[in-house]
């Protein structure tokens, strides 16, 4: 099976297309929201049957993303 990359916008609204857009988008990004979105993506990938061997790694990545997002949010709210 040949895998092709779908358009970036359909995968993740936080990942702009391939050009100079990346740096502009990153400057205005809410990092905690971005990391939570990434965590959700990793969890969805972990549930796919073809990811049997990488499932735990994806779940671990999701947990790290959530932890960092919480840390960022705590710092922003002063808690």
mmCIF file of the N, C-alpha and C atoms, coordinates in Angstrom:
data_MODEL
# 
_entry.id   MODEL 
# 
loop_
_atom_site.group_PDB 
_atom_site.id 
_atom_site.type_symbol 
_atom_site.label_atom_id 
_atom_site.label_alt_id 
_atom_site.label_comp_id 
_atom_site.label_asym_id 
_atom_site.label_entity_id 
_atom_site.label_seq_id 
_atom_site.pdbx_PDB_ins_code 
_atom_site.Cartn_x 
_atom_site.Cartn_y 
_atom_site.Cartn_z 
_atom_site.occupancy 
_atom_site.B_iso_or_equiv 
_atom_site.pdbx_formal_charge 
_atom_site.auth_seq_id 
_atom_site.auth_comp_id 
_atom_site.auth_asym_id 
_atom_site.auth_atom_id 
_atom_site.pdbx_PDB_model_num 
ATOM 1   N N  . UNK A 1 1  ? 0.842  -1.170 0.000  1.00 0.00 ? 1  UNK A N  1 
ATOM 2   C CA . UNK A 1 1  ? 0.000  0.000  0.000  1.00 0.00 ? 1  UNK A CA 1 
ATOM 3   C C  . UNK A 1 1  ? 0.891  1.238  0.000  1.00 0.00 ? 1  UNK A C  1 
ATOM 4   N N  . UNK A 1 2  ? 0.564  2.196  -0.829 1.00 0.00 ? 2  UNK A N  1 
ATOM 5   C CA . UNK A 1 2  ? 1.310  3.442  -0.920 1.00 0.00 ? 2  UNK A CA 1 
ATOM 6   C C  . UNK A 1 2  ? 0.561  4.499  -0.128 1.00 0.00 ? 2  UNK A C  1 
ATOM 7   N N  . UNK A 1 3  ? 1.248  5.123  0.802  1.00 0.00 ? 3  UNK A N  1 
ATOM 8   C CA . UNK A 1 3  ? 0.637  6.182  1.598  1.00 0.00 ? 3  UNK A CA 1 
ATOM 9   C C  . UNK A 1 3  ? 0.966  7.528  0.988  1.00 0.00 ? 3  UNK A C  1 
ATOM 10  N N  . UNK A 1 4  ? -0.023 8.366  0.902  1.00 0.00 ? 4  UNK A N  1 
ATOM 11  C CA . UNK A 1 4  ? 0.197  9.717  0.406  1.00 0.00 ? 4  UNK A CA 1 
ATOM 12  C C  . UNK A 1 4  ? -0.183 10.693 1.494  1.00 0.00 ? 4  UNK A C  1 
ATOM 13  N N  . UNK A 1 5  ? 0.421  11.844 1.476  1.00 0.00 ? 5  UNK A N  1 
ATOM 14  C CA . UNK A 1 5  ? 0.124  12.860 2.471  1.00 0.00 ? 5  UNK A CA 1 
ATOM 15  C C  . UNK A 1 5  ? -1.102 13.652 2.049  1.00 0.00 ? 5  UNK A C  1 
ATOM 16  N N  . UNK A 1 6  ? -2.134 13.701 2.897  1.00 0.00 ? 6  UNK A N  1 
ATOM 17  C CA . UNK A 1 6  ? -3.265 14.567 2.589  1.00 0.00 ? 6  UNK A CA 1 
ATOM 18  C C  . UNK A 1 6  ? -2.848 16.020 2.772  1.00 0.00 ? 6  UNK A C  1 
ATOM 19  N N  . UNK A 1 7  ? -3.630 16.947 2.283  1.00 0.00 ? 7  UNK A N  1 
ATOM 20  C CA . UNK A 1 7  ? -3.274 18.362 2.458  1.00 0.00 ? 7  UNK A CA 1 
ATOM 21  C C  . UNK A 1 7  ? -3.084 18.692 3.934  1.00 0.00 ? 7  UNK A C  1 
ATOM 22  N N  . UNK A 1 8  ? -2.128 19.533 4.219  1.00 0.00 ? 8  UNK A N  1 
ATOM 23  C CA . UNK A 1 8  ? -1.779 19.873 5.608  1.00 0.00 ? 8  UNK A CA 1 
ATOM 24  C C  . UNK A 1 8  ? -2.969 20.416 6.384  1.00 0.00 ? 8  UNK A C  1 
ATOM 25  N N  . UNK A 1 9  ? -3.801 21.224 5.756  1.00 0.00 ? 9  UNK A N  1 
ATOM 26  C CA . UNK A 1 9  ? -4.937 21.832 6.455  1.00 0.00 ? 9  UNK A CA 1 
ATOM 27  C C  . UNK A 1 9  ? -5.926 20.778 6.933  1.00 0.00 ? 9  UNK A C  1 
ATOM 28  N N  . UNK A 1 10 ? -6.059 19.670 6.215  1.00 0.00 ? 10 UNK A N  1 
ATOM 29  C CA . UNK A 1 10 ? -7.004 18.644 6.631  1.00 0.00 ? 10 UNK A CA 1 
ATOM 30  C C  . UNK A 1 10 ? -6.477 17.832 7.806  1.00 0.00 ? 10 UNK A C  1 
ATOM 31  N N  . UNK A 1 11 ? -5.177 17.779 7.985  1.00 0.00 ? 11 UNK A N  1 
ATOM 32  C CA . UNK A 1 11 ? -4.586 17.030 9.082  1.00 0.00 ? 11 UNK A CA 1 
ATOM 33  C C  . UNK A 1 11 ? -4.609 17.808 10.383 1.00 0.00 ? 11 UNK A C  1 
ATOM 34  N N  . UNK A 1 12 ? -4.184 19.011 10.337 1.00 0.00 ? 12 UNK A N  1 
ATOM 35  C CA . UNK A 1 12 ? -3.981 19.776 11.548 1.00 0.00 ? 12 UNK A CA 1 
ATOM 36  C C  . UNK A 1 12 ? -4.091 21.263 11.229 1.00 0.00 ? 12 UNK A C  1 
ATOM 37  N N  . UNK A 1 13 ? -5.056 21.926 11.819 1.00 0.00 ? 13 UNK A N  1 
ATOM 38  C CA . UNK A 1 13 ? -5.204 23.352 11.527 1.00 0.00 ? 13 UNK A CA 1 
ATOM 39  C C  . UNK A 1 13 ? -4.026 24.192 12.001 1.00 0.00 ? 13 UNK A C  1 
ATOM 40  N N  . UNK A 1 14 ? -3.169 23.631 12.856 1.00 0.00 ? 14 UNK A N  1 
ATOM 41  C CA . UNK A 1 14 ? -2.018 24.369 13.367 1.00 0.00 ? 14 UNK A CA 1 
ATOM 42  C C  . UNK A 1 14 ? -0.792 24.213 12.494 1.00 0.00 ? 14 UNK A C  1 
ATOM 43  N N  . UNK A 1 15 ? -0.859 23.362 11.478 1.00 0.00 ? 15 UNK A N  1 
ATOM 44  C CA . UNK A 1 15 ? 0.289  23.153 10.595 1.00 0.00 ? 15 UNK A CA 1 
ATOM 45  C C  . UNK A 1 15 ? 0.030  23.832 9.261  1.00 0.00 ? 15 UNK A C  1 
ATOM 46  N N  . UNK A 1 16 ? 0.600  24.992 9.064  1.00 0.00 ? 16 UNK A N  1 
ATOM 47  C CA . UNK A 1 16 ? 0.413  25.692 7.797  1.00 0.00 ? 16 UNK A CA 1 
ATOM 48  C C  . UNK A 1 16 ? 1.147  25.003 6.656  1.00 0.00 ? 16 UNK A C  1 
ATOM 49  N N  . UNK A 1 17 ? 0.816  25.415 5.454  1.00 0.00 ? 17 UNK A N  1 
ATOM 50  C CA . UNK A 1 17 ? 1.412  24.822 4.259  1.00 0.00 ? 17 UNK A CA 1 
ATOM 51  C C  . UNK A 1 17 ? 2.901  25.069 4.158  1.00 0.00 ? 17 UNK A C  1 
ATOM 52  N N  . UNK A 1 18 ? 3.536  24.420 3.172  1.00 0.00 ? 18 UNK A N  1 
ATOM 53  C CA . UNK A 1 18 ? 4.990  24.509 3.022  1.00 0.00 ? 18 UNK A CA 1 
ATOM 54  C C  . UNK A 1 18 ? 5.431  25.802 2.358  1.00 0.00 ? 18 UNK A C  1 
ATOM 55  N N  . UNK A 1 19 ? 5.804  26.756 3.132  1.00 0.00 ? 19 UNK A N  1 
ATOM 56  C CA . UNK A 1 19 ? 6.372  28.009 2.628  1.00 0.00 ? 19 UNK A CA 1 
ATOM 57  C C  . UNK A 1 19 ? 6.798  28.822 3.832  1.00 0.00 ? 19 UNK A C  1 
ATOM 58  N N  . UNK A 1 20 ? 6.877  30.107 3.690  1.00 0.00 ? 20 UNK A N  1 
ATOM 59  C CA . UNK A 1 20 ? 7.238  30.965 4.810  1.00 0.00 ? 20 UNK A CA 1 
ATOM 60  C C  . UNK A 1 20 ? 6.115  31.126 5.810  1.00 0.00 ? 20 UNK A C  1 
ATOM 61  N N  . UNK A 1 21 ? 4.975  30.481 5.565  1.00 0.00 ? 21 UNK A N  1 
ATOM 62  C CA . UNK A 1 21 ? 3.836  30.597 6.473  1.00 0.00 ? 21 UNK A CA 1 
ATOM 63  C C  . UNK A 1 21 ? 4.127  30.000 7.849  1.00 0.00 ? 21 UNK A C  1 
ATOM 64  N N  . UNK A 1 22 ? 5.039  29.066 7.917  1.00 0.00 ? 22 UNK A N  1 
ATOM 65  C CA . UNK A 1 22 ? 5.287  28.346 9.162  1.00 0.00 ? 22 UNK A CA 1 
ATOM 66  C C  . UNK A 1 22 ? 5.683  29.291 10.285 1.00 0.00 ? 22 UNK A C  1 
ATOM 67  N N  . UNK A 1 23 ? 6.643  30.147 10.053 1.00 0.00 ? 23 UNK A N  1 
ATOM 68  C CA . UNK A 1 23 ? 7.119  31.042 11.113 1.00 0.00 ? 23 UNK A CA 1 
ATOM 69  C C  . UNK A 1 23 ? 6.052  32.053 11.518 1.00 0.00 ? 23 UNK A C  1 
ATOM 70  N N  . UNK A 1 24 ? 5.302  32.567 10.565 1.00 0.00 ? 24 UNK A N  1 
ATOM 71  C CA . UNK A 1 24 ? 4.229  33.509 10.906 1.00 0.00 ? 24 UNK A CA 1 
ATOM 72  C C  . UNK A 1 24 ? 3.169  32.833 11.757 1.00 0.00 ? 24 UNK A C  1 
ATOM 73  N N  . UNK A 1 25 ? 2.811  31.614 11.418 1.00 0.00 ? 25 UNK A N  1 
ATOM 74  C CA . UNK A 1 25 ? 1.780  30.899 12.173 1.00 0.00 ? 25 UNK A CA 1 
ATOM 75  C C  . UNK A 1 25 ? 2.264  30.561 13.576 1.00 0.00 ? 25 UNK A C  1 
ATOM 76  N N  . UNK A 1 26 ? 3.531  30.198 13.719 1.00 0.00 ? 26 UNK A N  1 
ATOM 77  C CA . UNK A 1 26 ? 4.052  29.817 15.028 1.00 0.00 ? 26 UNK A CA 1 
ATOM 78  C C  . UNK A 1 26 ? 4.084  31.007 15.985 1.00 0.00 ? 26 UNK A C  1 
ATOM 79  N N  . UNK A 1 27 ? 4.283  32.187 15.472 1.00 0.00 ? 27 UNK A N  1 
ATOM 80  C CA . UNK A 1 27 ? 4.355  33.363 16.340 1.00 0.00 ? 27 UNK A CA 1 
ATOM 81  C C  . UNK A 1 27 ? 3.020  33.641 17.014 1.00 0.00 ? 27 UNK A C  1 
ATOM 82  N N  . UNK A 1 28 ? 1.912  33.341 16.348 1.00 0.00 ? 28 UNK A N  1 
ATOM 83  C CA . UNK A 1 28 ? 0.604  33.647 16.910 1.00 0.00 ? 28 UNK A CA 1 
ATOM 84  C C  . UNK A 1 28 ? -0.095 32.417 17.481 1.00 0.00 ? 28 UNK A C  1 
ATOM 85  N N  . UNK A 1 29 ? 0.598  31.314 17.586 1.00 0.00 ? 29 UNK A N  1 
ATOM 86  C CA . UNK A 1 29 ? 0.010  30.059 18.010 1.00 0.00 ? 29 UNK A CA 1 
ATOM 87  C C  . UNK A 1 29 ? -0.186 30.006 19.519 1.00 0.00 ? 29 UNK A C  1 
ATOM 88  N N  . UNK A 1 30 ? -1.277 29.379 19.931 1.00 0.00 ? 30 UNK A N  1 
ATOM 89  C CA . UNK A 1 30 ? -1.477 29.058 21.336 1.00 0.00 ? 30 UNK A CA 1 
ATOM 90  C C  . UNK A 1 30 ? -0.878 27.680 21.560 1.00 0.00 ? 30 UNK A C  1 
ATOM 91  N N  . UNK A 1 31 ? 0.293  27.638 22.180 1.00 0.00 ? 31 UNK A N  1 
ATOM 92  C CA . UNK A 1 31 ? 1.031  26.384 22.294 1.00 0.00 ? 31 UNK A CA 1 
ATOM 93  C C  . UNK A 1 31 ? 0.285  25.322 23.076 1.00 0.00 ? 31 UNK A C  1 
ATOM 94  N N  . UNK A 1 32 ? -0.451 25.706 24.110 1.00 0.00 ? 32 UNK A N  1 
ATOM 95  C CA . UNK A 1 32 ? -1.176 24.696 24.877 1.00 0.00 ? 32 UNK A CA 1 
ATOM 96  C C  . UNK A 1 32 ? -2.258 24.034 24.022 1.00 0.00 ? 32 UNK A C  1 
ATOM 97  N N  . UNK A 1 33 ? -2.973 24.829 23.227 1.00 0.00 ? 33 UNK A N  1 
ATOM 98  C CA . UNK A 1 33 ? -3.985 24.259 22.332 1.00 0.00 ? 33 UNK A CA 1 
ATOM 99  C C  . UNK A 1 33 ? -3.352 23.370 21.275 1.00 0.00 ? 33 UNK A C  1 
ATOM 100 N N  . UNK A 1 34 ? -2.232 23.822 20.733 1.00 0.00 ? 34 UNK A N  1 
ATOM 101 C CA . UNK A 1 34 ? -1.521 23.041 19.724 1.00 0.00 ? 34 UNK A CA 1 
ATOM 102 C C  . UNK A 1 34 ? -1.115 21.676 20.282 1.00 0.00 ? 34 UNK A C  1 
ATOM 103 N N  . UNK A 1 35 ? -0.545 21.668 21.478 1.00 0.00 ? 35 UNK A N  1 
ATOM 104 C CA . UNK A 1 35 ? -0.085 20.417 22.072 1.00 0.00 ? 35 UNK A CA 1 
ATOM 105 C C  . UNK A 1 35 ? -1.249 19.491 22.403 1.00 0.00 ? 35 UNK A C  1 
ATOM 106 N N  . UNK A 1 36 ? -2.375 20.046 22.826 1.00 0.00 ? 36 UNK A N  1 
ATOM 107 C CA . UNK A 1 36 ? -3.546 19.209 23.087 1.00 0.00 ? 36 UNK A CA 1 
ATOM 108 C C  . UNK A 1 36 ? -4.084 18.606 21.793 1.00 0.00 ? 36 UNK A C  1 
ATOM 109 N N  . UNK A 1 37 ? -4.018 19.384 20.722 1.00 0.00 ? 37 UNK A N  1 
ATOM 110 C CA . UNK A 1 37 ? -4.447 18.870 19.424 1.00 0.00 ? 37 UNK A CA 1 
ATOM 111 C C  . UNK A 1 37 ? -3.519 17.743 18.976 1.00 0.00 ? 37 UNK A C  1 
ATOM 112 N N  . UNK A 1 38 ? -2.228 17.919 19.169 1.00 0.00 ? 38 UNK A N  1 
ATOM 113 C CA . UNK A 1 38 ? -1.263 16.871 18.830 1.00 0.00 ? 38 UNK A CA 1 
ATOM 114 C C  . UNK A 1 38 ? -1.521 15.616 19.667 1.00 0.00 ? 38 UNK A C  1 
ATOM 115 N N  . UNK A 1 39 ? -1.816 15.787 20.952 1.00 0.00 ? 39 UNK A N  1 
ATOM 116 C CA . UNK A 1 39 ? -2.098 14.645 21.823 1.00 0.00 ? 39 UNK A CA 1 
ATOM 117 C C  . UNK A 1 39 ? -3.302 13.868 21.301 1.00 0.00 ? 39 UNK A C  1 
ATOM 118 N N  . UNK A 1 40 ? -4.337 14.581 20.890 1.00 0.00 ? 40 UNK A N  1 
ATOM 119 C CA . UNK A 1 40 ? -5.526 13.917 20.341 1.00 0.00 ? 40 UNK A CA 1 
ATOM 120 C C  . UNK A 1 40 ? -5.176 13.161 19.058 1.00 0.00 ? 40 UNK A C  1 
ATOM 121 N N  . UNK A 1 41 ? -4.339 13.755 18.228 1.00 0.00 ? 41 UNK A N  1 
ATOM 122 C CA . UNK A 1 41 ? -3.919 13.103 16.988 1.00 0.00 ? 41 UNK A CA 1 
ATOM 123 C C  . UNK A 1 41 ? -3.144 11.824 17.296 1.00 0.00 ? 41 UNK A C  1 
ATOM 124 N N  . UNK A 1 42 ? -2.225 11.874 18.262 1.00 0.00 ? 42 UNK A N  1 
ATOM 125 C CA . UNK A 1 42 ? -1.448 10.688 18.633 1.00 0.00 ? 42 UNK A CA 1 
ATOM 126 C C  . UNK A 1 42 ? -2.363 9.587  19.167 1.00 0.00 ? 42 UNK A C  1 
ATOM 127 N N  . UNK A 1 43 ? -3.373 9.969  19.951 1.00 0.00 ? 43 UNK A N  1 
ATOM 128 C CA . UNK A 1 43 ? -4.298 8.964  20.475 1.00 0.00 ? 43 UNK A CA 1 
ATOM 129 C C  . UNK A 1 43 ? -5.101 8.308  19.354 1.00 0.00 ? 43 UNK A C  1 
ATOM 130 N N  . UNK A 1 44 ? -5.528 9.119  18.385 1.00 0.00 ? 44 UNK A N  1 
ATOM 131 C CA . UNK A 1 44 ? -6.268 8.563  17.248 1.00 0.00 ? 44 UNK A CA 1 
ATOM 132 C C  . UNK A 1 44 ? -5.384 7.600  16.462 1.00 0.00 ? 44 UNK A C  1 
ATOM 133 N N  . UNK A 1 45 ? -4.141 7.968  16.241 1.00 0.00 ? 45 UNK A N  1 
ATOM 134 C CA . UNK A 1 45 ? -3.223 7.084  15.517 1.00 0.00 ? 45 UNK A CA 1 
ATOM 135 C C  . UNK A 1 45 ? -2.968 5.791  16.281 1.00 0.00 ? 45 UNK A C  1 
ATOM 136 N N  . UNK A 1 46 ? -2.906 5.877  17.595 1.00 0.00 ? 46 UNK A N  1 
ATOM 137 C CA . UNK A 1 46 ? -2.643 4.697  18.422 1.00 0.00 ? 46 UNK A CA 1 
ATOM 138 C C  . UNK A 1 46 ? -3.790 3.691  18.333 1.00 0.00 ? 46 UNK A C  1 
ATOM 139 N N  . UNK A 1 47 ? -4.991 4.163  18.076 1.00 0.00 ? 47 UNK A N  1 
ATOM 140 C CA . UNK A 1 47 ? -6.147 3.278  18.011 1.00 0.00 ? 47 UNK A CA 1 
ATOM 141 C C  . UNK A 1 47 ? -6.278 2.551  16.679 1.00 0.00 ? 47 UNK A C  1 
ATOM 142 N N  . UNK A 1 48 ? -5.508 2.955  15.676 1.00 0.00 ? 48 UNK A N  1 
ATOM 143 C CA . UNK A 1 48 ? -5.588 2.290  14.374 1.00 0.00 ? 48 UNK A CA 1 
ATOM 144 C C  . UNK A 1 48 ? -4.953 0.910  14.473 1.00 0.00 ? 48 UNK A C  1 
ATOM 145 N N  . UNK A 1 49 ? -5.593 -0.090 13.876 1.00 0.00 ? 49 UNK A N  1 
ATOM 146 C CA . UNK A 1 49 ? -5.090 -1.463 14.005 1.00 0.00 ? 49 UNK A CA 1 
ATOM 147 C C  . UNK A 1 49 ? -3.701 -1.687 13.425 1.00 0.00 ? 49 UNK A C  1 
ATOM 148 N N  . UNK A 1 50 ? -3.290 -0.903 12.443 1.00 0.00 ? 50 UNK A N  1 
ATOM 149 C CA . UNK A 1 50 ? -1.965 -1.106 11.854 1.00 0.00 ? 50 UNK A CA 1 
ATOM 150 C C  . UNK A 1 50 ? -0.837 -0.566 12.735 1.00 0.00 ? 50 UNK A C  1 
ATOM 151 N N  . UNK A 1 51 ? -1.157 0.071  13.848 1.00 0.00 ? 51 UNK A N  1 
ATOM 152 C CA . UNK A 1 51 ? -0.153 0.639  14.744 1.00 0.00 ? 51 UNK A CA 1 
ATOM 153 C C  . UNK A 1 51 ? 0.060  -0.222 15.991 1.00 0.00 ? 51 UNK A C  1 
ATOM 154 N N  . UNK A 1 52 ? 0.028  -1.527 15.838 1.00 0.00 ? 52 UNK A N  1 
ATOM 155 C CA . UNK A 1 52 ? 0.149  -2.429 16.981 1.00 0.00 ? 52 UNK A CA 1 
ATOM 156 C C  . UNK A 1 52 ? 1.459  -2.210 17.734 1.00 0.00 ? 52 UNK A C  1 
ATOM 157 N N  . UNK A 1 53 ? 2.570  -2.116 17.027 1.00 0.00 ? 53 UNK A N  1 
ATOM 158 C CA . UNK A 1 53 ? 3.869  -2.024 17.687 1.00 0.00 ? 53 UNK A CA 1 
ATOM 159 C C  . UNK A 1 53 ? 4.188  -0.617 18.175 1.00 0.00 ? 53 UNK A C  1 
ATOM 160 N N  . UNK A 1 54 ? 3.610  0.392  17.575 1.00 0.00 ? 54 UNK A N  1 
ATOM 161 C CA . UNK A 1 54 ? 3.888  1.763  17.972 1.00 0.00 ? 54 UNK A CA 1 
ATOM 162 C C  . UNK A 1 54 ? 2.839  2.368  18.878 1.00 0.00 ? 54 UNK A C  1 
ATOM 163 N N  . UNK A 1 55 ? 1.849  1.574  19.248 1.00 0.00 ? 55 UNK A N  1 
ATOM 164 C CA . UNK A 1 55 ? 0.728  2.097  20.031 1.00 0.00 ? 55 UNK A CA 1 
ATOM 165 C C  . UNK A 1 55 ? 1.182  2.749  21.338 1.00 0.00 ? 55 UNK A C  1 
ATOM 166 N N  . UNK A 1 56 ? 2.011  2.055  22.110 1.00 0.00 ? 56 UNK A N  1 
ATOM 167 C CA . UNK A 1 56 ? 2.427  2.603  23.403 1.00 0.00 ? 56 UNK A CA 1 
ATOM 168 C C  . UNK A 1 56 ? 3.259  3.865  23.243 1.00 0.00 ? 56 UNK A C  1 
ATOM 169 N N  . UNK A 1 57 ? 4.096  3.911  22.216 1.00 0.00 ? 57 UNK A N  1 
ATOM 170 C CA . UNK A 1 57 ? 4.891  5.114  21.972 1.00 0.00 ? 57 UNK A CA 1 
ATOM 171 C C  . UNK A 1 57 ? 3.994  6.305  21.655 1.00 0.00 ? 57 UNK A C  1 
ATOM 172 N N  . UNK A 1 58 ? 2.959  6.074  20.843 1.00 0.00 ? 58 UNK A N  1 
ATOM 173 C CA . UNK A 1 58 ? 2.030  7.154  20.512 1.00 0.00 ? 58 UNK A CA 1 
ATOM 174 C C  . UNK A 1 58 ? 1.267  7.614  21.748 1.00 0.00 ? 58 UNK A C  1 
ATOM 175 N N  . UNK A 1 59 ? 0.859  6.675  22.578 1.00 0.00 ? 59 UNK A N  1 
ATOM 176 C CA . UNK A 1 59 ? 0.162  7.050  23.812 1.00 0.00 ? 59 UNK A CA 1 
ATOM 177 C C  . UNK A 1 59 ? 1.092  7.805  24.769 1.00 0.00 ? 59 UNK A C  1 
ATOM 178 N N  . UNK A 1 60 ? 2.361  7.408  24.796 1.00 0.00 ? 60 UNK A N  1 
ATOM 179 C CA . UNK A 1 60 ? 3.340  8.125  25.619 1.00 0.00 ? 60 UNK A CA 1 
ATOM 180 C C  . UNK A 1 60 ? 3.544  9.555  25.106 1.00 0.00 ? 60 UNK A C  1 
ATOM 181 N N  . UNK A 1 61 ? 3.626  9.703  23.787 1.00 0.00 ? 61 UNK A N  1 
ATOM 182 C CA . UNK A 1 61 ? 3.750  11.049 23.204 1.00 0.00 ? 61 UNK A CA 1 
ATOM 183 C C  . UNK A 1 61 ? 2.544  11.905 23.552 1.00 0.00 ? 61 UNK A C  1 
ATOM 184 N N  . UNK A 1 62 ? 1.363  11.312 23.489 1.00 0.00 ? 62 UNK A N  1 
ATOM 185 C CA . UNK A 1 62 ? 0.143  12.043 23.835 1.00 0.00 ? 62 UNK A CA 1 
ATOM 186 C C  . UNK A 1 62 ? 0.192  12.514 25.285 1.00 0.00 ? 62 UNK A C  1 
ATOM 187 N N  . UNK A 1 63 ? 0.663  11.649 26.175 1.00 0.00 ? 63 UNK A N  1 
ATOM 188 C CA . UNK A 1 63 ? 0.754  12.013 27.590 1.00 0.00 ? 63 UNK A CA 1 
ATOM 189 C C  . UNK A 1 63 ? 1.741  13.153 27.810 1.00 0.00 ? 63 UNK A C  1 
ATOM 190 N N  . UNK A 1 64 ? 2.866  13.123 27.113 1.00 0.00 ? 64 UNK A N  1 
ATOM 191 C CA . UNK A 1 64 ? 3.859  14.196 27.234 1.00 0.00 ? 64 UNK A CA 1 
ATOM 192 C C  . UNK A 1 64 ? 3.272  15.507 26.716 1.00 0.00 ? 64 UNK A C  1 
ATOM 193 N N  . UNK A 1 65 ? 2.588  15.453 25.587 1.00 0.00 ? 65 UNK A N  1 
ATOM 194 C CA . UNK A 1 65 ? 1.971  16.672 25.038 1.00 0.00 ? 65 UNK A CA 1 
ATOM 195 C C  . UNK A 1 65 ? 0.980  17.272 26.029 1.00 0.00 ? 65 UNK A C  1 
ATOM 196 N N  . UNK A 1 66 ? 0.154  16.429 26.630 1.00 0.00 ? 66 UNK A N  1 
ATOM 197 C CA . UNK A 1 66 ? -0.832 16.910 27.617 1.00 0.00 ? 66 UNK A CA 1 
ATOM 198 C C  . UNK A 1 66 ? -0.131 17.519 28.828 1.00 0.00 ? 66 UNK A C  1 
ATOM 199 N N  . UNK A 1 67 ? 0.922  16.868 29.292 1.00 0.00 ? 67 UNK A N  1 
ATOM 200 C CA . UNK A 1 67 ? 1.662  17.363 30.464 1.00 0.00 ? 67 UNK A CA 1 
ATOM 201 C C  . UNK A 1 67 ? 2.271  18.737 30.189 1.00 0.00 ? 67 UNK A C  1 
ATOM 202 N N  . UNK A 1 68 ? 2.887  18.896 29.031 1.00 0.00 ? 68 UNK A N  1 
ATOM 203 C CA . UNK A 1 68 ? 3.494  20.179 28.678 1.00 0.00 ? 68 UNK A CA 1 
ATOM 204 C C  . UNK A 1 68 ? 2.408  21.240 28.477 1.00 0.00 ? 68 UNK A C  1 
ATOM 205 N N  . UNK A 1 69 ? 1.298  20.874 27.842 1.00 0.00 ? 69 UNK A N  1 
ATOM 206 C CA . UNK A 1 69 ? 0.196  21.821 27.653 1.00 0.00 ? 69 UNK A CA 1 
ATOM 207 C C  . UNK A 1 69 ? -0.336 22.305 28.997 1.00 0.00 ? 69 UNK A C  1 
ATOM 208 N N  . UNK A 1 70 ? -0.487 21.382 29.940 1.00 0.00 ? 70 UNK A N  1 
ATOM 209 C CA . UNK A 1 70 ? -0.948 21.769 31.278 1.00 0.00 ? 70 UNK A CA 1 
ATOM 210 C C  . UNK A 1 70 ? 0.048  22.695 31.963 1.00 0.00 ? 70 UNK A C  1 
ATOM 211 N N  . UNK A 1 71 ? 1.324  22.410 31.791 1.00 0.00 ? 71 UNK A N  1 
ATOM 212 C CA . UNK A 1 71 ? 2.355  23.245 32.389 1.00 0.00 ? 71 UNK A CA 1 
ATOM 213 C C  . UNK A 1 71 ? 2.316  24.672 31.794 1.00 0.00 ? 71 UNK A C  1 
ATOM 214 N N  . UNK A 1 72 ? 2.167  24.745 30.490 1.00 0.00 ? 72 UNK A N  1 
ATOM 215 C CA . UNK A 1 72 ? 2.074  26.070 29.839 1.00 0.00 ? 72 UNK A CA 1 
ATOM 216 C C  . UNK A 1 72 ? 0.855  26.813 30.340 1.00 0.00 ? 72 UNK A C  1 
ATOM 217 N N  . UNK A 1 73 ? -0.270 26.125 30.408 1.00 0.00 ? 73 UNK A N  1 
ATOM 218 C CA . UNK A 1 73 ? -1.510 26.760 30.853 1.00 0.00 ? 73 UNK A CA 1 
ATOM 219 C C  . UNK A 1 73 ? -1.379 27.239 32.305 1.00 0.00 ? 73 UNK A C  1 
ATOM 220 N N  . UNK A 1 74 ? -0.749 26.430 33.150 1.00 0.00 ? 74 UNK A N  1 
ATOM 221 C CA . UNK A 1 74 ? -0.539 26.830 34.545 1.00 0.00 ? 74 UNK A CA 1 
ATOM 222 C C  . UNK A 1 74 ? 0.293  28.105 34.644 1.00 0.00 ? 74 UNK A C  1 
ATOM 223 N N  . UNK A 1 75 ? 1.322  28.202 33.812 1.00 0.00 ? 75 UNK A N  1 
ATOM 224 C CA . UNK A 1 75 ? 2.175  29.391 33.832 1.00 0.00 ? 75 UNK A CA 1 
ATOM 225 C C  . UNK A 1 75 ? 1.431  30.620 33.330 1.00 0.00 ? 75 UNK A C  1 
ATOM 226 N N  . UNK A 1 76 ? 0.564  30.420 32.326 1.00 0.00 ? 76 UNK A N  1 
ATOM 227 C CA . UNK A 1 76 ? -0.182 31.544 31.775 1.00 0.00 ? 76 UNK A CA 1 
ATOM 228 C C  . UNK A 1 76 ? -1.227 32.062 32.765 1.00 0.00 ? 76 UNK A C  1 
ATOM 229 N N  . UNK A 1 77 ? -1.805 31.155 33.545 1.00 0.00 ? 77 UNK A N  1 
ATOM 230 C CA . UNK A 1 77 ? -2.832 31.564 34.494 1.00 0.00 ? 77 UNK A CA 1 
ATOM 231 C C  . UNK A 1 77 ? -2.255 31.877 35.866 1.00 0.00 ? 77 UNK A C  1 
ATOM 232 N N  . UNK A 1 78 ? -0.946 31.747 36.008 1.00 0.00 ? 78 UNK A N  1 
ATOM 233 C CA . UNK A 1 78 ? -0.295 32.069 37.270 1.00 0.00 ? 78 UNK A CA 1 
ATOM 234 C C  . UNK A 1 78 ? -0.481 31.017 38.324 1.00 0.00 ? 78 UNK A C  1 
ATOM 235 N N  . UNK A 1 79 ? -0.909 29.796 37.938 1.00 0.00 ? 79 UNK A N  1 
ATOM 236 C CA . UNK A 1 79 ? -1.166 28.727 38.915 1.00 0.00 ? 79 UNK A CA 1 
ATOM 237 C C  . UNK A 1 79 ? -0.111 27.763 38.874 1.00 0.00 ? 79 UNK A C  1 
# 
